[in-house]
Amino acid sequence: MKRLGTIIGAGVLLTVMTACAGQETASQPPDPTSAPTTSQPADPPGAVPPTETSEPDRQPAVTPPTGGTEVPAAQIDATGVAQDYPTMVWTEDGGTDVGVVAQEGGCGKASAEVTEQAAAQVVITLVETQPPKPAQCTMDIRFPKLSVHLDSPLGDRKVVLKSEQRVQ
């Protein structure tokens, strides 16, 4: 008889806990217009704010954002990034801002840097920065849209994409 009371008590407790957990999943989704409250690392020199203020996409962009002009694939050298890395590149603001799709995951944070501006090419390094100490992180991959500012419009110059990982 004692065991029956324990079993019934455990069943009631499990039911109550399950009901409480279900209430959390039924809550309202966060307001997409509110600004995120996480701190961001300082932007590297030459970087301009992301072209969109929403959360990074879960799929790489296949078209430039509104107002952007896609850079032709023949003008992009993506041999410095992994084969499956996104290579969407576009220009804005008369060609002086170049947008790229970066890739980040888990605790990583993506950024873009102009590492060379020559007459024939512009080199953009896509950096994924990891925290200095291991932490529990999600295992998702995100594709933020980032922009860099050039000293002069891109024009016919080739865009060379490179990628690297750093630790803060």
N, C-alpha and C positions, 0 to 999 in steps of 0.2 A: 504494500500500500504506500510505503514511503517513496518507492521508486516511481509510482504512478504520479504522485504529486510533483516530484522533480521533473519528470518528463513533461507534464502539462505546463509547469512553470517555464521550462526551457522553450517550449513551443510558443507560449504567449510572448516571452521575451523576443524570440526570433521574429514573430509576426510584427511586434511593435517596432523593432529595429528596421525591418524591411519596409514598413510603411513610412518611417521617417526618411529612409534613404530615397524612396520614391518621390518624396516631396521635393528634394533637392533637384532632381532631374526635371521636374515639372515647373521649375522657376522660370521667370522671364529671361530671354536671352539678353546679353549686354547691349546697350545702346550703341549701334555702329557709328553714330556721329560724335560720341564722346572721345576725347583724346586719351590715348593710353598713358598709364601712370608709371611705366617702367623707365628707368634712366637709360640713356644711350651713351655709348662712348663718344668722345669728341670726334667731330668730323675731320678727316685728313685734309691737308691743304689741297685746294683745287676742287673739292667736292661741293656740290650744291644739294639742297634738300631733295629727298625722294620726290618723284613727279606726282605721286599719289599719296594721300594720307591714310589710306586704309591699311589693314593688315596685309602682309605679303601674300601673294597668290599661292595656292597649293599646286598649280600647274604653271609651267612657263608660258609667258605671253607669246602669242603668235602674230599679233598686230601691235603697232605702236599705240601709245595713249592718244587721246584726242588732242589734235594740234601738233602731233609729232609726224615727222616724215621718215619713213623707213629707209635705212641705208641698204643699198643693194648687196646681196650675198657675195657678189664678185669683189666688192670693196672691203670685205671683212676677212681677216686672217685669224682663224680660231685654232690654229695648231698648238697654241700655248695653253689650251684648256682641255679637260677630259672630253672624250668623244661624246658623252651624253650631256655635257654642260650646255645650257641654253645660249644661243648666239644671236638673239634679237637685239639689234642696234638701231637707234633712230636719232634724229636731230631735232632740236627745238630752238627757238629764239634766233632765227636766222642762221643756224648752223653752229653757233658758239657753245651751245649746251648739247652734249651727247648723252643719250640715255642708253642704258644697258639693263639686261635682266641678269641678276646675280643668283647665286644659290647658297642657301644656308640651312643648317639643320641642328636640331637639339638645342644646345646652349650657344651655338655659334651665332655671330652677328656679321652680316655682309656689309662691305663697303667697297667703293671704287676709287681708284687714284689714277691720275694722269701721270705716267712715269716718263713719257717722252713726247715732245711735240716737234717734229721735223717737217721739212718741206714735202716729203713724200709719204709720211705716215704719222699716226698718233697711236701711242701704246697706252692701253688702259689695263691696269692690273686690278683684278677682282680679288678681294681679300676676304677670307672668312676667319674672323678672330674668335678664338676659344677662350674661356675663362682660365685663369692661372691654376686653379685647383679643380680637380674632378668634382662633379656635382651630378645629382640626379636630374636628367633632362629628358624631354620628350624625344621620340625618335622620328619626328616628322621632318620633311624637307619642304622648305619655303623658297619662293622665287620673288624677292623684292625687286622693284624697279628703282634703279638708282641713276643719278645724273652726275656728270662732271662738266666743268666749265673749261673751255679752251681759250687761249689767247686770241685766236682768230678763227673764223668759220672753218669747218671741216672741209668743205668743197669736195674735191676729187681725191683727197688723201686717203690712204688705206687705214683702216682701223685694225690694229693688232690687239687681240685679247689674250691676256695671260691670267693665270690664277695661282694663288698661293694661300697657305694656311699659316696663321700666326697665333701665338698665345699672348694674352694681354700682359 
